[in-house]
Amino acid sequence: MKLIKVTAYSRVASVAGAIAGIIRDDGGAEIQAIGGPAVNQMVKAVIAARKYLQDEGVTTSCEPSFVDLDIDGEERTAIRFTIATVGRA
């Protein structure tokens, strides 16, 4: 599954389009962010992508999880959403 990394400076519409495109092509995607502002952008993008896909008759599910990462020798915790296609109209 393809992983999209979101930052505090990511454009919501661009991330949402990427999520929707990957879900259309592969049936699922993973989106990951570290820190409050980045998670905020990620959540807004997931909501927008869901709307894009709903308009096309695609239903999705979203499973959140914590992921421990080693970044430059420092342990960080990211939030990751795994999004999958549940059905198509």
HTML snippet that shows the backbone in 3Dmol.js (N, CA, C, O; Angstrom):
<script src="https://3Dmol.org/build/3Dmol-min.js"></script>
<div id="view" style="width:600px;height:400px;position:relative"></div>
<script>
const pdb = `
ATOM      1  N   MET A   1       0.843  -1.172   0.000  1.00  0.00           N
ATOM      2  CA  MET A   1       0.000   0.000   0.000  1.00  0.00           C
ATOM      3  C   MET A   1       0.893   1.242   0.000  1.00  0.00           C
ATOM      4  O   MET A   1       1.889   1.293   0.723  1.00  0.00           O
ATOM      5  N   LYS A   2       0.545   2.223  -0.794  1.00  0.00           N
ATOM      6  CA  LYS A   2       1.339   3.444  -0.886  1.00  0.00           C
ATOM      7  C   LYS A   2       1.147   4.310   0.355  1.00  0.00           C
ATOM      8  O   LYS A   2       0.044   4.411   0.892  1.00  0.00           O
ATOM      9  N   LEU A   3       2.243   4.937   0.805  1.00  0.00           N
ATOM     10  CA  LEU A   3       2.230   5.785   1.989  1.00  0.00           C
ATOM     11  C   LEU A   3       2.386   7.243   1.578  1.00  0.00           C
ATOM     12  O   LEU A   3       3.316   7.598   0.855  1.00  0.00           O
ATOM     13  N   ILE A   4       1.473   8.079   2.044  1.00  0.00           N
ATOM     14  CA  ILE A   4       1.538   9.520   1.821  1.00  0.00           C
ATOM     15  C   ILE A   4       1.925  10.156   3.143  1.00  0.00           C
ATOM     16  O   ILE A   4       1.266   9.935   4.159  1.00  0.00           O
ATOM     17  N   LYS A   5       2.990  10.944   3.135  1.00  0.00           N
ATOM     18  CA  LYS A   5       3.423  11.643   4.345  1.00  0.00           C
ATOM     19  C   LYS A   5       2.936  13.086   4.272  1.00  0.00           C
ATOM     20  O   LYS A   5       3.172  13.790   3.290  1.00  0.00           O
ATOM     21  N   VAL A   6       2.252  13.508   5.330  1.00  0.00           N
ATOM     22  CA  VAL A   6       1.651  14.842   5.380  1.00  0.00           C
ATOM     23  C   VAL A   6       2.406  15.692   6.394  1.00  0.00           C
ATOM     24  O   VAL A   6       2.743  15.221   7.481  1.00  0.00           O
ATOM     25  N   THR A   7       2.668  16.944   6.035  1.00  0.00           N
ATOM     26  CA  THR A   7       3.314  17.893   6.944  1.00  0.00           C
ATOM     27  C   THR A   7       2.320  18.997   7.299  1.00  0.00           C
ATOM     28  O   THR A   7       1.212  19.058   6.765  1.00  0.00           O
ATOM     29  N   ALA A   8       2.737  19.844   8.194  1.00  0.00           N
ATOM     30  CA  ALA A   8       1.902  20.989   8.577  1.00  0.00           C
ATOM     31  C   ALA A   8       1.685  21.939   7.404  1.00  0.00           C
ATOM     32  O   ALA A   8       0.726  22.711   7.395  1.00  0.00           O
ATOM     33  N   TYR A   9       2.582  21.880   6.411  1.00  0.00           N
ATOM     34  CA  TYR A   9       2.513  22.794   5.270  1.00  0.00           C
ATOM     35  C   TYR A   9       1.899  22.162   4.026  1.00  0.00           C
ATOM     36  O   TYR A   9       1.835  22.796   2.973  1.00  0.00           O
ATOM     37  N   SER A  10       1.445  20.910   4.144  1.00  0.00           N
ATOM     38  CA  SER A  10       0.816  20.233   3.012  1.00  0.00           C
ATOM     39  C   SER A  10      -0.501  20.908   2.659  1.00  0.00           C
ATOM     40  O   SER A  10      -1.270  21.299   3.537  1.00  0.00           O
ATOM     41  N   ARG A  11      -0.750  21.039   1.353  1.00  0.00           N
ATOM     42  CA  ARG A  11      -2.017  21.610   0.894  1.00  0.00           C
ATOM     43  C   ARG A  11      -3.098  20.534   0.954  1.00  0.00           C
ATOM     44  O   ARG A  11      -2.940  19.459   0.376  1.00  0.00           O
ATOM     45  N   VAL A  12      -4.183  20.819   1.646  1.00  0.00           N
ATOM     46  CA  VAL A  12      -5.256  19.849   1.858  1.00  0.00           C
ATOM     47  C   VAL A  12      -5.785  19.319   0.530  1.00  0.00           C
ATOM     48  O   VAL A  12      -5.935  18.107   0.372  1.00  0.00           O
ATOM     49  N   ALA A  13      -6.069  20.191  -0.419  1.00  0.00           N
ATOM     50  CA  ALA A  13      -6.642  19.755  -1.694  1.00  0.00           C
ATOM     51  C   ALA A  13      -5.678  18.836  -2.453  1.00  0.00           C
ATOM     52  O   ALA A  13      -6.110  17.867  -3.077  1.00  0.00           O
ATOM     53  N   SER A  14      -4.398  19.130  -2.402  1.00  0.00           N
ATOM     54  CA  SER A  14      -3.407  18.293  -3.094  1.00  0.00           C
ATOM     55  C   SER A  14      -3.307  16.911  -2.462  1.00  0.00           C
ATOM     56  O   SER A  14      -3.253  15.902  -3.165  1.00  0.00           O
ATOM     57  N   VAL A  15      -3.283  16.870  -1.137  1.00  0.00           N
ATOM     58  CA  VAL A  15      -3.209  15.589  -0.434  1.00  0.00           C
ATOM     59  C   VAL A  15      -4.498  14.798  -0.671  1.00  0.00           C
ATOM     60  O   VAL A  15      -4.450  13.590  -0.901  1.00  0.00           O
ATOM     61  N   ALA A  16      -5.636  15.465  -0.616  1.00  0.00           N
ATOM     62  CA  ALA A  16      -6.920  14.794  -0.847  1.00  0.00           C
ATOM     63  C   ALA A  16      -6.970  14.199  -2.251  1.00  0.00           C
ATOM     64  O   ALA A  16      -7.441  13.075  -2.431  1.00  0.00           O
ATOM     65  N   GLY A  17      -6.499  14.930  -3.225  1.00  0.00           N
ATOM     66  CA  GLY A  17      -6.458  14.424  -4.596  1.00  0.00           C
ATOM     67  C   GLY A  17      -5.547  13.216  -4.727  1.00  0.00           C
ATOM     68  O   GLY A  17      -5.870  12.257  -5.428  1.00  0.00           O
ATOM     69  N   ALA A  18      -4.399  13.267  -4.046  1.00  0.00           N
ATOM     70  CA  ALA A  18      -3.474  12.136  -4.070  1.00  0.00           C
ATOM     71  C   ALA A  18      -4.097  10.907  -3.416  1.00  0.00           C
ATOM     72  O   ALA A  18      -3.979   9.797  -3.934  1.00  0.00           O
ATOM     73  N   ILE A  19      -4.758  11.106  -2.280  1.00  0.00           N
ATOM     74  CA  ILE A  19      -5.420   9.995  -1.588  1.00  0.00           C
ATOM     75  C   ILE A  19      -6.475   9.379  -2.495  1.00  0.00           C
ATOM     76  O   ILE A  19      -6.499   8.162  -2.680  1.00  0.00           O
ATOM     77  N   ALA A  20      -7.342  10.202  -3.059  1.00  0.00           N
ATOM     78  CA  ALA A  20      -8.418   9.704  -3.920  1.00  0.00           C
ATOM     79  C   ALA A  20      -7.846   8.974  -5.135  1.00  0.00           C
ATOM     80  O   ALA A  20      -8.364   7.928  -5.524  1.00  0.00           O
ATOM     81  N   GLY A  21      -6.798   9.507  -5.732  1.00  0.00           N
ATOM     82  CA  GLY A  21      -6.186   8.870  -6.898  1.00  0.00           C
ATOM     83  C   GLY A  21      -5.610   7.502  -6.577  1.00  0.00           C
ATOM     84  O   GLY A  21      -5.794   6.549  -7.333  1.00  0.00           O
ATOM     85  N   ILE A  22      -4.912   7.409  -5.455  1.00  0.00           N
ATOM     86  CA  ILE A  22      -4.326   6.128  -5.056  1.00  0.00           C
ATOM     87  C   ILE A  22      -5.421   5.119  -4.737  1.00  0.00           C
ATOM     88  O   ILE A  22      -5.309   3.945  -5.092  1.00  0.00           O
ATOM     89  N   ILE A  23      -6.474   5.566  -4.071  1.00  0.00           N
ATOM     90  CA  ILE A  23      -7.572   4.653  -3.748  1.00  0.00           C
ATOM     91  C   ILE A  23      -8.267   4.177  -5.018  1.00  0.00           C
ATOM     92  O   ILE A  23      -8.636   3.007  -5.121  1.00  0.00           O
ATOM     93  N   ARG A  24      -8.450   5.071  -5.983  1.00  0.00           N
ATOM     94  CA  ARG A  24      -9.047   4.665  -7.260  1.00  0.00           C
ATOM     95  C   ARG A  24      -8.195   3.598  -7.936  1.00  0.00           C
ATOM     96  O   ARG A  24      -8.719   2.614  -8.460  1.00  0.00           O
ATOM     97  N   ASP A  25      -6.873   3.799  -7.921  1.00  0.00           N
ATOM     98  CA  ASP A  25      -5.957   2.895  -8.621  1.00  0.00           C
ATOM     99  C   ASP A  25      -5.694   1.600  -7.865  1.00  0.00           C
ATOM    100  O   ASP A  25      -5.691   0.521  -8.458  1.00  0.00           O
ATOM    101  N   ASP A  26      -5.475   1.705  -6.560  1.00  0.00           N
ATOM    102  CA  ASP A  26      -5.010   0.559  -5.774  1.00  0.00           C
ATOM    103  C   ASP A  26      -6.036   0.010  -4.786  1.00  0.00           C
ATOM    104  O   ASP A  26      -5.840  -1.077  -4.241  1.00  0.00           O
ATOM    105  N   GLY A  27      -7.123   0.737  -4.546  1.00  0.00           N
ATOM    106  CA  GLY A  27      -8.128   0.274  -3.599  1.00  0.00           C
ATOM    107  C   GLY A  27      -7.844   0.632  -2.156  1.00  0.00           C
ATOM    108  O   GLY A  27      -8.667   0.360  -1.282  1.00  0.00           O
ATOM    109  N   GLY A  28      -6.679   1.245  -1.881  1.00  0.00           N
ATOM    110  CA  GLY A  28      -6.342   1.630  -0.512  1.00  0.00           C
ATOM    111  C   GLY A  28      -5.100   2.484  -0.469  1.00  0.00           C
ATOM    112  O   GLY A  28      -4.334   2.539  -1.432  1.00  0.00           O
ATOM    113  N   ALA A  29      -4.902   3.159   0.666  1.00  0.00           N
ATOM    114  CA  ALA A  29      -3.741   4.022   0.852  1.00  0.00           C
ATOM    115  C   ALA A  29      -3.465   4.171   2.338  1.00  0.00           C
ATOM    116  O   ALA A  29      -4.340   3.940   3.173  1.00  0.00           O
ATOM    117  N   GLU A  30      -2.238   4.560   2.657  1.00  0.00           N
ATOM    118  CA  GLU A  30      -1.874   4.888   4.031  1.00  0.00           C
ATOM    119  C   GLU A  30      -1.404   6.334   4.053  1.00  0.00           C
ATOM    120  O   GLU A  30      -0.654   6.770   3.180  1.00  0.00           O
ATOM    121  N   ILE A  31      -1.857   7.073   5.067  1.00  0.00           N
ATOM    122  CA  ILE A  31      -1.502   8.478   5.224  1.00  0.00           C
ATOM    123  C   ILE A  31      -0.928   8.634   6.621  1.00  0.00           C
ATOM    124  O   ILE A  31      -1.480   8.116   7.592  1.00  0.00           O
ATOM    125  N   GLN A  32       0.192   9.356   6.716  1.00  0.00           N
ATOM    126  CA  GLN A  32       0.908   9.457   7.988  1.00  0.00           C
ATOM    127  C   GLN A  32       1.308  10.895   8.274  1.00  0.00           C
ATOM    128  O   GLN A  32       1.675  11.642   7.366  1.00  0.00           O
ATOM    129  N   ALA A  33       1.234  11.278   9.554  1.00  0.00           N
ATOM    130  CA  ALA A  33       1.626  12.624   9.976  1.00  0.00           C
ATOM    131  C   ALA A  33       2.208  12.568  11.386  1.00  0.00           C
ATOM    132  O   ALA A  33       1.859  11.705  12.192  1.00  0.00           O
ATOM    133  N   ILE A  34       3.105  13.513  11.656  1.00  0.00           N
ATOM    134  CA  ILE A  34       3.715  13.652  12.977  1.00  0.00           C
ATOM    135  C   ILE A  34       3.478  15.085  13.444  1.00  0.00           C
ATOM    136  O   ILE A  34       3.847  16.034  12.751  1.00  0.00           O
ATOM    137  N   GLY A  35       2.863  15.244  14.616  1.00  0.00           N
ATOM    138  CA  GLY A  35       2.631  16.574  15.181  1.00  0.00           C
ATOM    139  C   GLY A  35       1.227  17.069  14.899  1.00  0.00           C
ATOM    140  O   GLY A  35       0.615  16.727  13.887  1.00  0.00           O
ATOM    141  N   GLY A  36       0.735  17.881  15.817  1.00  0.00           N
ATOM    142  CA  GLY A  36      -0.630  18.393  15.741  1.00  0.00           C
ATOM    143  C   GLY A  36      -1.004  19.081  14.441  1.00  0.00           C
ATOM    144  O   GLY A  36      -2.008  18.711  13.831  1.00  0.00           O
ATOM    145  N   PRO A  37      -0.236  20.070  13.989  1.00  0.00           N
ATOM    146  CA  PRO A  37      -0.607  20.751  12.746  1.00  0.00           C
ATOM    147  C   PRO A  37      -0.630  19.824  11.530  1.00  0.00           C
ATOM    148  O   PRO A  37      -1.483  19.970  10.654  1.00  0.00           O
ATOM    149  N   ALA A  38       0.292  18.881  11.475  1.00  0.00           N
ATOM    150  CA  ALA A  38       0.321  17.932  10.352  1.00  0.00           C
ATOM    151  C   ALA A  38      -0.876  16.988  10.418  1.00  0.00           C
ATOM    152  O   ALA A  38      -1.480  16.678   9.391  1.00  0.00           O
ATOM    153  N   VAL A  39      -1.221  16.530  11.623  1.00  0.00           N
ATOM    154  CA  VAL A  39      -2.382  15.651  11.780  1.00  0.00           C
ATOM    155  C   VAL A  39      -3.650  16.403  11.393  1.00  0.00           C
ATOM    156  O   VAL A  39      -4.549  15.819  10.787  1.00  0.00           O
ATOM    157  N   ASN A  40      -3.736  17.668  11.725  1.00  0.00           N
ATOM    158  CA  ASN A  40      -4.884  18.489  11.338  1.00  0.00           C
ATOM    159  C   ASN A  40      -5.032  18.511   9.814  1.00  0.00           C
ATOM    160  O   ASN A  40      -6.129  18.302   9.295  1.00  0.00           O
ATOM    161  N   GLN A  41      -3.943  18.761   9.104  1.00  0.00           N
ATOM    162  CA  GLN A  41      -3.986  18.787   7.641  1.00  0.00           C
ATOM    163  C   GLN A  41      -4.381  17.417   7.092  1.00  0.00           C
ATOM    164  O   GLN A  41      -5.144  17.321   6.130  1.00  0.00           O
ATOM    165  N   MET A  42      -3.854  16.358   7.713  1.00  0.00           N
ATOM    166  CA  MET A  42      -4.150  15.000   7.267  1.00  0.00           C
ATOM    167  C   MET A  42      -5.637  14.685   7.422  1.00  0.00           C
ATOM    168  O   MET A  42      -6.254  14.141   6.506  1.00  0.00           O
ATOM    169  N   VAL A  43      -6.212  15.021   8.568  1.00  0.00           N
ATOM    170  CA  VAL A  43      -7.631  14.736   8.809  1.00  0.00           C
ATOM    171  C   VAL A  43      -8.502  15.481   7.799  1.00  0.00           C
ATOM    172  O   VAL A  43      -9.441  14.908   7.246  1.00  0.00           O
ATOM    173  N   LYS A  44      -8.195  16.747   7.560  1.00  0.00           N
ATOM    174  CA  LYS A  44      -8.977  17.514   6.581  1.00  0.00           C
ATOM    175  C   LYS A  44      -8.857  16.905   5.187  1.00  0.00           C
ATOM    176  O   LYS A  44      -9.838  16.865   4.443  1.00  0.00           O
ATOM    177  N   ALA A  45      -7.671  16.433   4.829  1.00  0.00           N
ATOM    178  CA  ALA A  45      -7.472  15.816   3.514  1.00  0.00           C
ATOM    179  C   ALA A  45      -8.238  14.505   3.387  1.00  0.00           C
ATOM    180  O   ALA A  45      -8.799  14.220   2.329  1.00  0.00           O
ATOM    181  N   VAL A  46      -8.268  13.713   4.437  1.00  0.00           N
ATOM    182  CA  VAL A  46      -9.016  12.451   4.408  1.00  0.00           C
ATOM    183  C   VAL A  46     -10.505  12.735   4.237  1.00  0.00           C
ATOM    184  O   VAL A  46     -11.186  12.043   3.480  1.00  0.00           O
ATOM    185  N   ILE A  47     -11.006  13.730   4.924  1.00  0.00           N
ATOM    186  CA  ILE A  47     -12.423  14.094   4.793  1.00  0.00           C
ATOM    187  C   ILE A  47     -12.730  14.545   3.364  1.00  0.00           C
ATOM    188  O   ILE A  47     -13.737  14.135   2.787  1.00  0.00           O
ATOM    189  N   ALA A  48     -11.877  15.376   2.797  1.00  0.00           N
ATOM    190  CA  ALA A  48     -12.092  15.855   1.424  1.00  0.00           C
ATOM    191  C   ALA A  48     -12.001  14.700   0.426  1.00  0.00           C
ATOM    192  O   ALA A  48     -12.817  14.617  -0.492  1.00  0.00           O
ATOM    193  N   ALA A  49     -11.026  13.814   0.592  1.00  0.00           N
ATOM    194  CA  ALA A  49     -10.884  12.663  -0.314  1.00  0.00           C
ATOM    195  C   ALA A  49     -12.118  11.769  -0.242  1.00  0.00           C
ATOM    196  O   ALA A  49     -12.598  11.271  -1.261  1.00  0.00           O
ATOM    197  N   ARG A  50     -12.620  11.575   0.961  1.00  0.00           N
ATOM    198  CA  ARG A  50     -13.824  10.752   1.131  1.00  0.00           C
ATOM    199  C   ARG A  50     -14.991  11.359   0.360  1.00  0.00           C
ATOM    200  O   ARG A  50     -15.770  10.638  -0.264  1.00  0.00           O
ATOM    201  N   LYS A  51     -15.110  12.671   0.402  1.00  0.00           N
ATOM    202  CA  LYS A  51     -16.179  13.359  -0.337  1.00  0.00           C
ATOM    203  C   LYS A  51     -15.995  13.172  -1.842  1.00  0.00           C
ATOM    204  O   LYS A  51     -16.958  12.875  -2.549  1.00  0.00           O
ATOM    205  N   TYR A  52     -14.763  13.342  -2.342  1.00  0.00           N
ATOM    206  CA  TYR A  52     -14.495  13.129  -3.772  1.00  0.00           C
ATOM    207  C   TYR A  52     -14.944  11.728  -4.185  1.00  0.00           C
ATOM    208  O   TYR A  52     -15.618  11.557  -5.201  1.00  0.00           O
ATOM    209  N   LEU A  53     -14.565  10.733  -3.390  1.00  0.00           N
ATOM    210  CA  LEU A  53     -14.864   9.350  -3.729  1.00  0.00           C
ATOM    211  C   LEU A  53     -16.352   9.041  -3.590  1.00  0.00           C
ATOM    212  O   LEU A  53     -16.902   8.290  -4.397  1.00  0.00           O
ATOM    213  N   GLN A  54     -17.013   9.610  -2.579  1.00  0.00           N
ATOM    214  CA  GLN A  54     -18.458   9.412  -2.417  1.00  0.00           C
ATOM    215  C   GLN A  54     -19.216   9.916  -3.638  1.00  0.00           C
ATOM    216  O   GLN A  54     -20.192   9.300  -4.064  1.00  0.00           O
ATOM    217  N   ASP A  55     -18.767  11.036  -4.201  1.00  0.00           N
ATOM    218  CA  ASP A  55     -19.413  11.589  -5.381  1.00  0.00           C
ATOM    219  C   ASP A  55     -19.314  10.640  -6.573  1.00  0.00           C
ATOM    220  O   ASP A  55     -20.103  10.733  -7.513  1.00  0.00           O
ATOM    221  N   GLU A  56     -18.327   9.713  -6.532  1.00  0.00           N
ATOM    222  CA  GLU A  56     -18.132   8.724  -7.592  1.00  0.00           C
ATOM    223  C   GLU A  56     -18.735   7.367  -7.212  1.00  0.00           C
ATOM    224  O   GLU A  56     -18.600   6.395  -7.955  1.00  0.00           O
ATOM    225  N   GLY A  57     -19.400   7.305  -6.054  1.00  0.00           N
ATOM    226  CA  GLY A  57     -20.022   6.067  -5.615  1.00  0.00           C
ATOM    227  C   GLY A  57     -19.089   5.095  -4.917  1.00  0.00           C
ATOM    228  O   GLY A  57     -19.409   3.912  -4.796  1.00  0.00           O
ATOM    229  N   VAL A  58     -17.931   5.578  -4.453  1.00  0.00           N
ATOM    230  CA  VAL A  58     -16.962   4.729  -3.765  1.00  0.00           C
ATOM    231  C   VAL A  58     -17.069   4.975  -2.261  1.00  0.00           C
ATOM    232  O   VAL A  58     -16.986   6.114  -1.802  1.00  0.00           O
ATOM    233  N   THR A  59     -17.253   3.893  -1.497  1.00  0.00           N
ATOM    234  CA  THR A  59     -17.323   3.974  -0.038  1.00  0.00           C
ATOM    235  C   THR A  59     -16.006   3.484   0.541  1.00  0.00           C
ATOM    236  O   THR A  59     -15.448   2.489   0.079  1.00  0.00           O
ATOM    237  N   THR A  60     -15.508   4.192   1.564  1.00  0.00           N
ATOM    238  CA  THR A  60     -14.225   3.834   2.159  1.00  0.00           C
ATOM    239  C   THR A  60     -14.357   3.639   3.670  1.00  0.00           C
ATOM    240  O   THR A  60     -15.320   4.081   4.298  1.00  0.00           O
ATOM    241  N   SER A  61     -13.356   2.964   4.222  1.00  0.00           N
ATOM    242  CA  SER A  61     -13.230   2.868   5.675  1.00  0.00           C
ATOM    243  C   SER A  61     -11.862   3.412   6.048  1.00  0.00           C
ATOM    244  O   SER A  61     -10.943   3.409   5.229  1.00  0.00           O
ATOM    245  N   CYS A  62     -11.727   3.878   7.279  1.00  0.00           N
ATOM    246  CA  CYS A  62     -10.476   4.477   7.735  1.00  0.00           C
ATOM    247  C   CYS A  62     -10.125   3.903   9.106  1.00  0.00           C
ATOM    248  O   CYS A  62     -10.926   3.967  10.038  1.00  0.00           O
ATOM    249  N   GLU A  63      -8.930   3.344   9.220  1.00  0.00           N
ATOM    250  CA  GLU A  63      -8.473   2.769  10.482  1.00  0.00           C
ATOM    251  C   GLU A  63      -7.259   3.549  10.983  1.00  0.00           C
ATOM    252  O   GLU A  63      -6.210   3.523  10.339  1.00  0.00           O
ATOM    253  N   PRO A  64      -7.377   4.238  12.111  1.00  0.00           N
ATOM    254  CA  PRO A  64      -6.248   4.999  12.658  1.00  0.00           C
ATOM    255  C   PRO A  64      -5.332   4.102  13.496  1.00  0.00           C
ATOM    256  O   PRO A  64      -5.775   3.117  14.087  1.00  0.00           O
ATOM    257  N   SER A  65      -4.051   4.465  13.533  1.00  0.00           N
ATOM    258  CA  SER A  65      -3.104   3.737  14.384  1.00  0.00           C
ATOM    259  C   SER A  65      -1.926   4.641  14.726  1.00  0.00           C
ATOM    260  O   SER A  65      -1.675   5.646  14.061  1.00  0.00           O
ATOM    261  N   PHE A  66      -1.208   4.255  15.784  1.00  0.00           N
ATOM    262  CA  PHE A  66       0.047   4.906  16.139  1.00  0.00           C
ATOM    263  C   PHE A  66       1.186   4.095  15.535  1.00  0.00           C
ATOM    264  O   PHE A  66       1.130   2.866  15.483  1.00  0.00           O
ATOM    265  N   VAL A  67       2.221   4.801  15.079  1.00  0.00           N
ATOM    266  CA  VAL A  67       3.396   4.141  14.511  1.00  0.00           C
ATOM    267  C   VAL A  67       4.632   4.763  15.144  1.00  0.00           C
ATOM    268  O   VAL A  67       4.794   5.983  15.113  1.00  0.00           O
ATOM    269  N   ASP A  68       5.506   3.940  15.720  1.00  0.00           N
ATOM    270  CA  ASP A  68       6.763   4.433  16.282  1.00  0.00           C
ATOM    271  C   ASP A  68       7.823   4.431  15.185  1.00  0.00           C
ATOM    272  O   ASP A  68       8.034   3.421  14.515  1.00  0.00           O
ATOM    273  N   LEU A  69       8.486   5.573  15.010  1.00  0.00           N
ATOM    274  CA  LEU A  69       9.487   5.744  13.967  1.00  0.00           C
ATOM    275  C   LEU A  69      10.805   6.198  14.569  1.00  0.00           C
ATOM    276  O   LEU A  69      10.826   6.850  15.613  1.00  0.00           O
ATOM    277  N   ASP A  70      11.899   5.853  13.913  1.00  0.00           N
ATOM    278  CA  ASP A  70      13.217   6.339  14.292  1.00  0.00           C
ATOM    279  C   ASP A  70      13.632   7.368  13.246  1.00  0.00           C
ATOM    280  O   ASP A  70      13.925   7.018  12.103  1.00  0.00           O
ATOM    281  N   ILE A  71      13.654   8.629  13.641  1.00  0.00           N
ATOM    282  CA  ILE A  71      14.015   9.717  12.731  1.00  0.00           C
ATOM    283  C   ILE A  71      15.276  10.372  13.259  1.00  0.00           C
ATOM    284  O   ILE A  71      15.262  11.008  14.312  1.00  0.00           O
ATOM    285  N   ASP A  72      16.367  10.215  12.523  1.00  0.00           N
ATOM    286  CA  ASP A  72      17.671  10.771  12.917  1.00  0.00           C
ATOM    287  C   ASP A  72      18.059  10.360  14.331  1.00  0.00           C
ATOM    288  O   ASP A  72      18.551  11.174  15.112  1.00  0.00           O
ATOM    289  N   GLY A  73      17.834   9.083  14.654  1.00  0.00           N
ATOM    290  CA  GLY A  73      18.208   8.569  15.968  1.00  0.00           C
ATOM    291  C   GLY A  73      17.259   8.920  17.094  1.00  0.00           C
ATOM    292  O   GLY A  73      17.505   8.570  18.248  1.00  0.00           O
ATOM    293  N   GLU A  74      16.179   9.606  16.772  1.00  0.00           N
ATOM    294  CA  GLU A  74      15.196  10.013  17.776  1.00  0.00           C
ATOM    295  C   GLU A  74      13.890   9.266  17.523  1.00  0.00           C
ATOM    296  O   GLU A  74      13.410   9.219  16.390  1.00  0.00           O
ATOM    297  N   GLU A  75      13.313   8.683  18.574  1.00  0.00           N
ATOM    298  CA  GLU A  75      12.053   7.973  18.413  1.00  0.00           C
ATOM    299  C   GLU A  75      10.900   8.964  18.404  1.00  0.00           C
ATOM    300  O   GLU A  75      10.766   9.792  19.305  1.00  0.00           O
ATOM    301  N   ARG A  76      10.072   8.864  17.373  1.00  0.00           N
ATOM    302  CA  ARG A  76       8.897   9.730  17.218  1.00  0.00           C
ATOM    303  C   ARG A  76       7.673   8.857  17.027  1.00  0.00           C
ATOM    304  O   ARG A  76       7.778   7.735  16.532  1.00  0.00           O
ATOM    305  N   THR A  77       6.521   9.358  17.414  1.00  0.00           N
ATOM    306  CA  THR A  77       5.273   8.645  17.210  1.00  0.00           C
ATOM    307  C   THR A  77       4.454   9.388  16.161  1.00  0.00           C
ATOM    308  O   THR A  77       4.186  10.583  16.286  1.00  0.00           O
ATOM    309  N   ALA A  78       4.066   8.654  15.133  1.00  0.00           N
ATOM    310  CA  ALA A  78       3.244   9.213  14.064  1.00  0.00           C
ATOM    311  C   ALA A  78       1.834   8.655  14.191  1.00  0.00           C
ATOM    312  O   ALA A  78       1.617   7.614  14.811  1.00  0.00           O
ATOM    313  N   ILE A  79       0.892   9.354  13.603  1.00  0.00           N
ATOM    314  CA  ILE A  79      -0.456   8.841  13.458  1.00  0.00           C
ATOM    315  C   ILE A  79      -0.612   8.444  12.002  1.00  0.00           C
ATOM    316  O   ILE A  79      -0.284   9.207  11.094  1.00  0.00           O
ATOM    317  N   ARG A  80      -1.118   7.243  11.797  1.00  0.00           N
ATOM    318  CA  ARG A  80      -1.284   6.728  10.443  1.00  0.00           C
ATOM    319  C   ARG A  80      -2.736   6.301  10.244  1.00  0.00           C
ATOM    320  O   ARG A  80      -3.321   5.640  11.101  1.00  0.00           O
ATOM    321  N   PHE A  81      -3.305   6.681   9.115  1.00  0.00           N
ATOM    322  CA  PHE A  81      -4.630   6.241   8.722  1.00  0.00           C
ATOM    323  C   PHE A  81      -4.472   5.264   7.569  1.00  0.00           C
ATOM    324  O   PHE A  81      -3.807   5.562   6.577  1.00  0.00           O
ATOM    325  N   THR A  82      -5.083   4.100   7.704  1.00  0.00           N
ATOM    326  CA  THR A  82      -5.149   3.149   6.609  1.00  0.00           C
ATOM    327  C   THR A  82      -6.553   3.241   6.033  1.00  0.00           C
ATOM    328  O   THR A  82      -7.539   2.988   6.725  1.00  0.00           O
ATOM    329  N   ILE A  83      -6.632   3.605   4.765  1.00  0.00           N
ATOM    330  CA  ILE A  83      -7.924   3.813   4.107  1.00  0.00           C
ATOM    331  C   ILE A  83      -8.092   2.734   3.057  1.00  0.00           C
ATOM    332  O   ILE A  83      -7.183   2.475   2.268  1.00  0.00           O
ATOM    333  N   ALA A  84      -9.259   2.105   3.050  1.00  0.00           N
ATOM    334  CA  ALA A  84      -9.539   1.042   2.096  1.00  0.00           C
ATOM    335  C   ALA A  84     -10.929   1.230   1.482  1.00  0.00           C
ATOM    336  O   ALA A  84     -11.833   1.790   2.101  1.00  0.00           O
ATOM    337  N   THR A  85     -11.066   0.752   0.267  1.00  0.00           N
ATOM    338  CA  THR A  85     -12.364   0.763  -0.398  1.00  0.00           C
ATOM    339  C   THR A  85     -13.238  -0.328   0.191  1.00  0.00           C
ATOM    340  O   THR A  85     -12.820  -1.481   0.296  1.00  0.00           O
ATOM    341  N   VAL A  86     -14.454   0.038   0.576  1.00  0.00           N
ATOM    342  CA  VAL A  86     -15.394  -0.916   1.145  1.00  0.00           C
ATOM    343  C   VAL A  86     -16.416  -1.356   0.092  1.00  0.00           C
ATOM    344  O   VAL A  86     -16.840  -2.512   0.066  1.00  0.00           O
ATOM    345  N   GLY A  87     -16.798  -0.426  -0.763  1.00  0.00           N
ATOM    346  CA  GLY A  87     -17.791  -0.762  -1.788  1.00  0.00           C
ATOM    347  C   GLY A  87     -17.851   0.294  -2.872  1.00  0.00           C
ATOM    348  O   GLY A  87     -17.335   1.404  -2.738  1.00  0.00           O
ATOM    349  N   ARG A  88     -18.500  -0.101  -3.944  1.00  0.00           N
ATOM    350  CA  ARG A  88     -18.712   0.812  -5.069  1.00  0.00           C
ATOM    351  C   ARG A  88     -20.170   0.737  -5.486  1.00  0.00           C
ATOM    352  O   ARG A  88     -20.766  -0.340  -5.516  1.00  0.00           O
ATOM    353  N   ALA A  89     -20.739   1.897  -5.807  1.00  0.00           N
ATOM    354  CA  ALA A  89     -22.145   1.934  -6.207  1.00  0.00           C
ATOM    355  C   ALA A  89     -22.280   1.659  -7.682  1.00  0.00           C
ATOM    356  O   ALA A  89     -23.392   1.647  -8.208  1.00  0.00           O
TER     357      ALA A  89
END
`;
const viewer = $3Dmol.createViewer("view");
viewer.addModel(pdb, "pdb");
viewer.setStyle({}, {cartoon: {color: "spectrum"}});
viewer.zoomTo();
viewer.render();
</script>
